[in-house]
Amino acid sequence: MALFKRRAVGKPGEWFYCLEHKKVEEGPECPAKNRFGPYPSREEAGHAMERARERNVEWETDPKWHDTSKGEDAGPTE
């Protein structure tokens, strides 16, 4: 038996989206590495994957994240 096993304990009203079980949890029930959150409502937690996709698109198209100048090739250098 582990002496220092820490259980993930959440506050009532905190909602998470579990990436492993693909469900909304109040708590958290699963380890932090497997969840998004906390969210203030069940509804917002239910849209976690949709919001993550939107953010990925925003970051991929944000010019601040591209280091190439106009006219430079973004391909690998040899």
MODELLER restraints for C-alpha pairs under 7 A, 6 or more apart:
rsr = mdl.restraints
at = mdl.atoms
rsr.add(forms.Gaussian(group=physical.xy_distance, feature=features.Distance(at['CA:8:A'], at['CA:28:A']), mean=6.29, stdev=0.5))
rsr.add(forms.Gaussian(group=physical.xy_distance, feature=features.Distance(at['CA:8:A'], at['CA:29:A']), mean=6.64, stdev=0.5))
rsr.add(forms.Gaussian(group=physical.xy_distance, feature=features.Distance(at['CA:8:A'], at['CA:31:A']), mean=6.59, stdev=0.5))
rsr.add(forms.Gaussian(group=physical.xy_distance, feature=features.Distance(at['CA:9:A'], at['CA:27:A']), mean=6.38, stdev=0.5))
rsr.add(forms.Gaussian(group=physical.xy_distance, feature=features.Distance(at['CA:9:A'], at['CA:28:A']), mean=6.24, stdev=0.5))
rsr.add(forms.Gaussian(group=physical.xy_distance, feature=features.Distance(at['CA:10:A'], at['CA:27:A']), mean=4.29, stdev=0.5))
rsr.add(forms.Gaussian(group=physical.xy_distance, feature=features.Distance(at['CA:10:A'], at['CA:28:A']), mean=5.23, stdev=0.5))
rsr.add(forms.Gaussian(group=physical.xy_distance, feature=features.Distance(at['CA:11:A'], at['CA:27:A']), mean=6.12, stdev=0.5))
rsr.add(forms.Gaussian(group=physical.xy_distance, feature=features.Distance(at['CA:12:A'], at['CA:27:A']), mean=6.55, stdev=0.5))
rsr.add(forms.Gaussian(group=physical.xy_distance, feature=features.Distance(at['CA:13:A'], at['CA:26:A']), mean=6.83, stdev=0.5))
rsr.add(forms.Gaussian(group=physical.xy_distance, feature=features.Distance(at['CA:13:A'], at['CA:40:A']), mean=6.72, stdev=0.5))
rsr.add(forms.Gaussian(group=physical.xy_distance, feature=features.Distance(at['CA:14:A'], at['CA:26:A']), mean=5.88, stdev=0.5))
rsr.add(forms.Gaussian(group=physical.xy_distance, feature=features.Distance(at['CA:14:A'], at['CA:27:A']), mean=6.10, stdev=0.5))
rsr.add(forms.Gaussian(group=physical.xy_distance, feature=features.Distance(at['CA:14:A'], at['CA:38:A']), mean=5.55, stdev=0.5))
rsr.add(forms.Gaussian(group=physical.xy_distance, feature=features.Distance(at['CA:14:A'], at['CA:39:A']), mean=5.94, stdev=0.5))
rsr.add(forms.Gaussian(group=physical.xy_distance, feature=features.Distance(at['CA:14:A'], at['CA:40:A']), mean=5.79, stdev=0.5))
rsr.add(forms.Gaussian(group=physical.xy_distance, feature=features.Distance(at['CA:15:A'], at['CA:24:A']), mean=6.92, stdev=0.5))
rsr.add(forms.Gaussian(group=physical.xy_distance, feature=features.Distance(at['CA:15:A'], at['CA:25:A']), mean=5.76, stdev=0.5))
rsr.add(forms.Gaussian(group=physical.xy_distance, feature=features.Distance(at['CA:15:A'], at['CA:26:A']), mean=4.59, stdev=0.5))
rsr.add(forms.Gaussian(group=physical.xy_distance, feature=features.Distance(at['CA:15:A'], at['CA:27:A']), mean=6.33, stdev=0.5))
rsr.add(forms.Gaussian(group=physical.xy_distance, feature=features.Distance(at['CA:15:A'], at['CA:37:A']), mean=6.60, stdev=0.5))
rsr.add(forms.Gaussian(group=physical.xy_distance, feature=features.Distance(at['CA:15:A'], at['CA:38:A']), mean=5.28, stdev=0.5))
rsr.add(forms.Gaussian(group=physical.xy_distance, feature=features.Distance(at['CA:15:A'], at['CA:39:A']), mean=4.95, stdev=0.5))
rsr.add(forms.Gaussian(group=physical.xy_distance, feature=features.Distance(at['CA:15:A'], at['CA:40:A']), mean=6.27, stdev=0.5))
rsr.add(forms.Gaussian(group=physical.xy_distance, feature=features.Distance(at['CA:15:A'], at['CA:41:A']), mean=5.99, stdev=0.5))
rsr.add(forms.Gaussian(group=physical.xy_distance, feature=features.Distance(at['CA:15:A'], at['CA:42:A']), mean=5.75, stdev=0.5))
rsr.add(forms.Gaussian(group=physical.xy_distance, feature=features.Distance(at['CA:15:A'], at['CA:45:A']), mean=5.99, stdev=0.5))
rsr.add(forms.Gaussian(group=physical.xy_distance, feature=features.Distance(at['CA:16:A'], at['CA:24:A']), mean=5.71, stdev=0.5))
rsr.add(forms.Gaussian(group=physical.xy_distance, feature=features.Distance(at['CA:16:A'], at['CA:25:A']), mean=5.19, stdev=0.5))
rsr.add(forms.Gaussian(group=physical.xy_distance, feature=features.Distance(at['CA:16:A'], at['CA:26:A']), mean=6.24, stdev=0.5))
rsr.add(forms.Gaussian(group=physical.xy_distance, feature=features.Distance(at['CA:16:A'], at['CA:28:A']), mean=6.25, stdev=0.5))
rsr.add(forms.Gaussian(group=physical.xy_distance, feature=features.Distance(at['CA:16:A'], at['CA:35:A']), mean=6.36, stdev=0.5))
rsr.add(forms.Gaussian(group=physical.xy_distance, feature=features.Distance(at['CA:16:A'], at['CA:36:A']), mean=5.65, stdev=0.5))
rsr.add(forms.Gaussian(group=physical.xy_distance, feature=features.Distance(at['CA:16:A'], at['CA:37:A']), mean=4.65, stdev=0.5))
rsr.add(forms.Gaussian(group=physical.xy_distance, feature=features.Distance(at['CA:16:A'], at['CA:38:A']), mean=5.15, stdev=0.5))
rsr.add(forms.Gaussian(group=physical.xy_distance, feature=features.Distance(at['CA:16:A'], at['CA:39:A']), mean=6.15, stdev=0.5))
rsr.add(forms.Gaussian(group=physical.xy_distance, feature=features.Distance(at['CA:16:A'], at['CA:45:A']), mean=5.59, stdev=0.5))
rsr.add(forms.Gaussian(group=physical.xy_distance, feature=features.Distance(at['CA:17:A'], at['CA:23:A']), mean=5.76, stdev=0.5))
rsr.add(forms.Gaussian(group=physical.xy_distance, feature=features.Distance(at['CA:17:A'], at['CA:24:A']), mean=4.55, stdev=0.5))
rsr.add(forms.Gaussian(group=physical.xy_distance, feature=features.Distance(at['CA:17:A'], at['CA:25:A']), mean=6.13, stdev=0.5))
rsr.add(forms.Gaussian(group=physical.xy_distance, feature=features.Distance(at['CA:17:A'], at['CA:35:A']), mean=5.38, stdev=0.5))
rsr.add(forms.Gaussian(group=physical.xy_distance, feature=features.Distance(at['CA:17:A'], at['CA:36:A']), mean=5.16, stdev=0.5))
rsr.add(forms.Gaussian(group=physical.xy_distance, feature=features.Distance(at['CA:17:A'], at['CA:37:A']), mean=6.52, stdev=0.5))
rsr.add(forms.Gaussian(group=physical.xy_distance, feature=features.Distance(at['CA:17:A'], at['CA:45:A']), mean=5.47, stdev=0.5))
rsr.add(forms.Gaussian(group=physical.xy_distance, feature=features.Distance(at['CA:17:A'], at['CA:46:A']), mean=6.69, stdev=0.5))
rsr.add(forms.Gaussian(group=physical.xy_distance, feature=features.Distance(at['CA:17:A'], at['CA:48:A']), mean=6.51, stdev=0.5))
rsr.add(forms.Gaussian(group=physical.xy_distance, feature=features.Distance(at['CA:18:A'], at['CA:24:A']), mean=6.21, stdev=0.5))
rsr.add(forms.Gaussian(group=physical.xy_distance, feature=features.Distance(at['CA:18:A'], at['CA:25:A']), mean=6.90, stdev=0.5))
rsr.add(forms.Gaussian(group=physical.xy_distance, feature=features.Distance(at['CA:18:A'], at['CA:30:A']), mean=6.84, stdev=0.5))
rsr.add(forms.Gaussian(group=physical.xy_distance, feature=features.Distance(at['CA:18:A'], at['CA:34:A']), mean=5.78, stdev=0.5))
rsr.add(forms.Gaussian(group=physical.xy_distance, feature=features.Distance(at['CA:18:A'], at['CA:35:A']), mean=4.35, stdev=0.5))
rsr.add(forms.Gaussian(group=physical.xy_distance, feature=features.Distance(at['CA:18:A'], at['CA:36:A']), mean=6.63, stdev=0.5))
rsr.add(forms.Gaussian(group=physical.xy_distance, feature=features.Distance(at['CA:19:A'], at['CA:34:A']), mean=5.18, stdev=0.5))
rsr.add(forms.Gaussian(group=physical.xy_distance, feature=features.Distance(at['CA:19:A'], at['CA:35:A']), mean=5.33, stdev=0.5))
rsr.add(forms.Gaussian(group=physical.xy_distance, feature=features.Distance(at['CA:20:A'], at['CA:34:A']), mean=5.89, stdev=0.5))
rsr.add(forms.Gaussian(group=physical.xy_distance, feature=features.Distance(at['CA:24:A'], at['CA:42:A']), mean=6.88, stdev=0.5))
rsr.add(forms.Gaussian(group=physical.xy_distance, feature=features.Distance(at['CA:24:A'], at['CA:45:A']), mean=6.19, stdev=0.5))
rsr.add(forms.Gaussian(group=physical.xy_distance, feature=features.Distance(at['CA:24:A'], at['CA:46:A']), mean=5.98, stdev=0.5))
rsr.add(forms.Gaussian(group=physical.xy_distance, feature=features.Distance(at['CA:36:A'], at['CA:48:A']), mean=6.99, stdev=0.5))
rsr.add(forms.Gaussian(group=physical.xy_distance, feature=features.Distance(at['CA:39:A'], at['CA:45:A']), mean=5.59, stdev=0.5))
rsr.add(forms.Gaussian(group=physical.xy_distance, feature=features.Distance(at['CA:68:A'], at['CA:74:A']), mean=6.18, stdev=0.5))
